[in-house]
């Protein structure tokens, strides 16, 4: 891929995510949902966000789309050099709880790793983006909100207003912070937090990994199930900010484009903790 064209694509995908967020927000006050085969909730917001994103991705690029709501079978994607991996509404339980902690996740996968990622939390006007070897960045929520509400958002504004993320905490303290799920915490996660004496910061959806990329937390132990579309976009945002997410079984970054999209358990580290005491304790002799 030519670098300038991929940068342009990144900003275009940000605009797609923002529009999908506007679509989902129309249903934010509704609590009706159905249950999927795995007993997870499905709302009209999921479906309409998915339809819009899929349509736009097909206009913007020649790549196939694999979404949580329309999974591209392995036989159709196993040999693809690039394909889109989408969670049109990550954190449906957060959406139904009306706590704002849900996101739109769009990633471009190159063979078995994320190449581009966008995460947008519409309720908070939090927008994150990353491109391989280009960096990871965000925007000031207040200024983004103003641009959206005045219908002034443009590619030019996105390019000129980005804030580079480097994953370092502005003010380090002795107390380290671990992100934990609002609805999916486990005893194993709580044991990890207790073992290392960590302060807990509860967040929804992929905002947990983005919080590490911003340098506002140190760790995210995820010791129960996730799928590839839950993590791809935020993982490259963390990596391009200097952090890392490591698979607890392979001790490597997560692999994508697997026959089964289920992820292994993992632990994510902010840039400031890569190579640190807990990282060394868990992975130093295993990498």
C-alpha positions as a printed NumPy array, in Angstrom:
array([[  0.   ,   0.   ,   0.   ],
       [  1.136,   3.502,  -0.769],
       [  1.544,   5.492,   2.452],
       [ -0.276,   8.682,   1.418],
       [ -3.313,   6.746,   0.219],
       [ -3.498,   4.763,   3.459],
       [ -3.339,   7.951,   5.515],
       [ -6.229,   9.347,   3.496],
       [ -8.089,   6.067,   4.02 ],
       [ -7.55 ,   6.288,   7.784],
       [ -9.186,   9.716,   7.993],
       [-12.036,   8.559,   5.76 ],
       [-12.665,   5.602,   8.066],
       [-12.791,   8.011,  11.002],
       [-15.598,   9.856,   9.27 ],
       [-17.403,   6.561,   8.653],
       [-17.115,   5.656,  12.344],
       [-18.457,   9.054,  13.399],
       [-21.476,   8.716,  11.1  ],
       [-22.104,   5.17 ,  12.344],
       [-22.006,   6.555,  15.867],
       [-24.682,   9.117,  14.974],
       [-26.855,   6.297,  13.628],
       [-26.409,   4.224,  16.81 ],
       [-27.131,   7.204,  19.064],
       [-30.641,   7.435,  17.608],
       [-31.427,   4.227,  19.51 ],
       [-29.575,   5.078,  22.719],
       [-32.731,   5.59 ,  24.785],
       [-34.316,   2.334,  23.652],
       [-33.797,  -0.829,  25.671],
       [-35.246,  -3.413,  23.28 ],
       [-32.959,  -6.195,  22.07 ],
       [-32.881,  -9.802,  20.939],
       [-30.437, -12.534,  21.904],
       [-27.944, -14.071,  19.479],
       [-26.993, -17.744,  19.512],
       [-24.245, -17.073,  22.067],
       [-26.81 , -15.293,  24.315],
       [-25.2  , -11.88 ,  23.73 ],
       [-27.627,  -8.997,  23.089],
       [-28.326,  -7.575,  19.642],
       [-29.989,  -4.198,  19.111],
       [-31.287,  -2.273,  16.128],
       [-28.318,   0.052,  16.633],
       [-25.931,  -2.885,  15.99 ],
       [-27.718,  -3.771,  12.764],
       [-28.021,  -0.267,  11.324],
       [-24.452,   0.66 ,  12.259],
       [-23.258,  -2.537,  10.609],
       [-25.232,  -1.922,   7.409],
       [-23.89 ,   1.628,   7.077],
       [-20.253,   0.724,   7.811],
       [-20.298,  -2.224,   5.416],
       [-21.776,  -0.1  ,   2.638],
       [-19.202,   2.661,   3.13 ],
       [-16.219,   0.314,   3.314],
       [-17.203,  -1.224,   0.   ],
       [-17.347,   2.256,  -1.543],
       [-13.973,   3.308,  -0.112],
       [-11.934,   0.185,  -0.872],
       [-11.874,  -3.104,  -2.77 ],
       [-11.481,  -5.174,   0.405],
       [-13.908,  -7.75 ,   1.804],
       [-15.68 ,  -7.039,   5.097],
       [-15.859,  -9.37 ,   8.082],
       [-18.181,  -8.083,  10.787],
       [-19.45 ,  -9.444,  14.075],
       [-22.916,  -9.225,  12.562],
       [-21.928, -10.775,   9.211],
       [-18.897, -13.017,   9.693],
       [-16.856, -13.703,   6.563],
       [-16.219, -17.431,   6.532],
       [-12.617, -18.572,   6.909],
       [-12.5  , -20.159,   3.468],
       [-13.392, -16.776,   1.969],
       [-10.787, -14.765,   3.914],
       [ -7.908, -17.122,   4.692],
       [ -5.863, -16.089,   1.633],
       [ -6.781, -12.395,   1.603],
       [ -3.906,  -9.954,   1.936],
       [ -6.233,  -7.303,   3.374],
       [ -9.765,  -7.34 ,   4.751],
       [-11.901,  -5.2  ,   7.054],
       [-12.732,  -6.431,  10.539],
       [-15.629,  -4.589,  12.153],
       [-17.506,  -4.467,  15.414],
       [-20.351,  -2.078,  14.599],
       [-21.225,  -1.66 ,  18.277],
       [-18.699,  -2.968,  20.782],
       [-20.14 ,  -3.083,  24.285],
       [-23.832,  -3.704,  23.648],
       [-24.384,  -4.262,  27.377],
       [-22.895,  -0.816,  28.009],
       [-25.18 ,   0.548,  25.286],
       [-28.253,  -0.972,  26.94 ],
       [-27.091,   0.262,  30.353],
       [-26.833,   3.773,  28.829],
       [-23.44 ,   4.385,  30.467],
       [-21.799,   5.612,  27.248],
       [-19.003,   3.037,  27.352],
       [-19.56 ,   1.541,  23.895],
       [-17.63 ,   2.036,  20.691],
       [-17.551,   1.622,  16.937],
       [-14.494,  -0.486,  15.98 ],
       [-13.11 ,  -0.67 ,  12.444],
       [ -9.798,  -2.36 ,  11.61 ],
       [ -7.994,  -3.255,   8.403],
       [ -6.242,  -6.599,   8.741],
       [ -3.077,  -7.327,   6.751],
       [ -2.772, -11.121,   6.634],
       [ -2.906, -11.861,  10.383],
       [ -2.236,  -8.491,  12.039],
       [ -4.043,  -5.121,  12.28 ],
       [ -2.708,  -2.514,   9.84 ],
       [ -5.157,   0.313,  10.497],
       [ -7.579,   0.907,  13.353],
       [-10.302,   3.364,  14.315],
       [-12.239,   3.381,  17.585],
       [-15.022,   5.881,  18.243],
       [-17.07 ,   6.334,  21.441],
       [-19.988,   8.519,  20.246],
       [-21.438,   9.309,  23.663],
       [-18.119,  10.749,  24.872],
       [-16.899,  12.139,  21.511],
       [-13.717,  10.088,  21.949],
       [-12.066,   9.246,  18.625],
       [ -8.873,   7.223,  18.198],
       [ -6.965,   6.19 ,  15.107],
       [ -3.766,   4.423,  14.169],
       [ -1.933,   3.276,  11.081],
       [  1.032,   0.93 ,  10.968],
       [  4.266,   2.952,  11.249],
       [  2.298,   6.228,  11.071],
       [  1.444,   6.569,  14.751],
       [ -1.527,   6.614,  17.083],
       [ -3.574,   9.689,  17.862],
       [ -6.753,  11.119,  19.315],
       [ -8.605,  14.424,  19.471],
       [ -9.882,  16.767,  22.145],
       [-13.457,  15.569,  22.768],
       [-14.823,  19.103,  23.179],
       [-13.37 ,  20.319,  19.875],
       [-14.527,  17.147,  18.09 ],
       [-18.025,  17.623,  19.496],
       [-18.079,  21.222,  18.217],
       [-17.012,  20.13 ,  14.743],
       [-19.664,  17.419,  14.594],
       [-22.516,  19.522,  15.991],
       [-21.779,  22.433,  13.658],
       [-21.389,  20.041,  10.706],
       [-17.858,  21.339,  10.134],
       [-16.   ,  18.029,  10.397],
       [-13.643,  17.512,   7.466],
       [-10.605,  15.479,   6.488],
       [ -8.566,  18.657,   6.773],
       [ -9.712,  19.254,  10.354],
       [ -8.967,  15.655,  11.327],
       [ -5.479,  15.872,   9.835],
       [ -4.635,  19.177,  11.507],
       [ -6.183,  18.556,  14.944],
       [ -4.807,  15.155,  15.924],
       [ -3.018,  14.67 ,  19.252],
       [ -0.258,  12.077,  19.207],
       [ -0.567,   9.302,  21.792],
       [  2.563,   7.858,  23.373],
       [  1.186,   5.824,  26.269],
       [  3.277,   7.523,  28.964],
       [  1.555,   8.706,  32.086],
       [  1.846,  12.457,  32.614],
       [  2.146,  12.042,  36.384],
       [  3.436,   8.696,  37.56 ],
       [  2.536,   7.571,  41.074],
       [  3.361,   4.528,  43.126],
       [ -0.168,   3.233,  42.551],
       [ -0.507,   1.424,  39.238],
       [ -3.877,   1.241,  37.481],
       [ -5.521,  -1.714,  35.767],
       [ -8.55 ,  -1.393,  33.519],
       [-11.31 ,  -3.91 ,  34.098],
       [-14.549,  -4.639,  32.298],
       [-17.853,  -3.153,  33.407],
       [-19.709,  -6.413,  32.743],
       [-17.153,  -9.142,  32.001],
       [-14.76 ,  -9.188,  34.931],
       [-13.692, -12.584,  36.264],
       [-12.228, -14.016,  39.449],
       [ -8.957, -14.558,  37.548],
       [ -8.854, -10.874,  36.632],
       [ -9.606,  -9.816,  40.186],
       [ -6.912, -12.183,  41.484],
       [ -4.399, -10.615,  39.064],
       [ -5.318,  -7.133,  40.262],
       [ -5.042,  -8.158,  43.9  ],
       [ -1.733,  -9.995,  43.38 ],
       [ -0.028,  -6.88 ,  42.04 ],
       [ -1.85 ,  -4.388,  44.263],
       [ -3.396,  -2.486,  41.371],
       [ -6.021,   0.239,  41.471],
       [ -9.072,  -0.586,  39.331],
       [-10.48 ,   1.628,  36.591],
       [-13.747,   0.305,  35.139],
       [-14.282,   0.963,  31.432],
       [-16.515,  -0.417,  28.719],
       [-15.703,  -1.967,  25.341],
       [-12.376,  -1.225,  23.609],
       [-12.038,   1.992,  25.608],
       [ -9.976,  -0.025,  28.089],
       [ -7.168,  -0.556,  25.574],
       [ -7.442,   3.026,  24.318],
       [ -7.067,   4.234,  27.912],
       [ -3.68 ,   2.48 ,  28.026],
       [ -2.71 ,   4.101,  24.727],
       [ -3.482,   7.504,  26.26 ],
       [ -1.313,   6.732,  29.28 ],
       [ -4.222,   7.003,  31.716],
       [ -3.862,   3.404,  32.943],
       [ -1.086,   0.817,  33.027],
       [ -2.548,  -2.649,  32.413],
       [ -5.56 ,  -4.424,  31.033],
       [ -5.744,  -8.112,  31.978],
       [ -8.438,  -9.805,  29.898],
       [ -8.756, -13.292,  31.319],
       [-11.978, -14.349,  29.638],
       [-13.317, -14.532,  26.129],
       [-13.097, -11.908,  23.387],
       [-13.344, -12.096,  19.615],
       [-11.009, -10.694,  16.958],
       [-13.357,  -7.804,  16.132],
       [-13.325,  -6.745,  19.811],
       [ -9.577,  -6.092,  19.866],
       [ -8.118,  -5.469,  16.381],
       [ -8.694,  -1.721,  16.077],
       [ -7.682,  -0.875,  19.633],
       [ -4.657,  -3.189,  19.575],
       [ -2.927,  -1.253,  16.786],
       [ -3.847,   2.004,  18.544],
       [ -2.026,   0.695,  21.641],
       [  0.942,  -0.619,  19.64 ],
       [  1.447,   2.608,  17.718],
       [  1.381,   4.429,  21.085],
       [  4.269,   2.259,  22.279],
       [  2.318,  -0.319,  24.266],
       [  1.808,  -4.002,  23.647],
       [ -0.887,  -6.645,  24.015],
       [  0.376, -10.167,  24.668],
       [ -1.429, -13.479,  24.27 ],
       [ -1.206, -15.469,  27.519],
       [ -0.655, -18.745,  25.63 ],
       [  1.733, -17.743,  22.838],
       [  3.358, -14.78 ,  24.648],
       [  3.11 , -12.873,  21.373],
       [  0.676, -10.25 ,  20.053],
       [ -2.704, -11.682,  19.094],
       [ -3.034, -13.494,  15.776],
       [ -5.921, -12.564,  13.475],
       [ -7.633, -14.234,  10.529],
       [ -7.895, -17.526,  12.419],
       [-10.435, -20.232,  11.511],
       [-12.089, -19.51 ,  14.865],
       [-12.209, -15.76 ,  15.678],
       [-12.02 , -16.399,  19.434],
       [ -9.005, -14.723,  21.08 ],
       [ -6.878, -16.303,  23.753],
       [ -6.73 , -14.518,  27.087],
       [ -4.309, -11.594,  27.024],
       [ -2.676,  -8.85 ,  29.051],
       [ -2.193,  -5.369,  27.602],
       [  0.58 ,  -3.045,  28.782],
       [  0.844,   0.71 ,  28.393],
       [  4.135,   2.003,  26.984],
       [  5.331,   2.961,  30.477],
       [  4.98 ,  -0.666,  31.656],
       [  6.594,  -2.531,  28.753],
       [  9.658,  -4.176,  30.271],
       [  8.57 ,  -3.188,  33.779],
       [  8.257,  -5.311,  36.903],
       [  4.942,  -6.994,  36.095],
       [  5.858,  -7.449,  32.441],
       [  9.11 ,  -9.116,  33.485],
       [  7.323, -11.317,  35.999],
       [  4.833, -12.563,  33.419],
       [  6.735, -12.65 ,  30.142],
       [ 10.478, -11.984,  30.443],
       [ 11.534, -15.624,  30.295],
       [  8.854, -16.667,  27.845],
       [  9.116, -14.259,  24.902]])
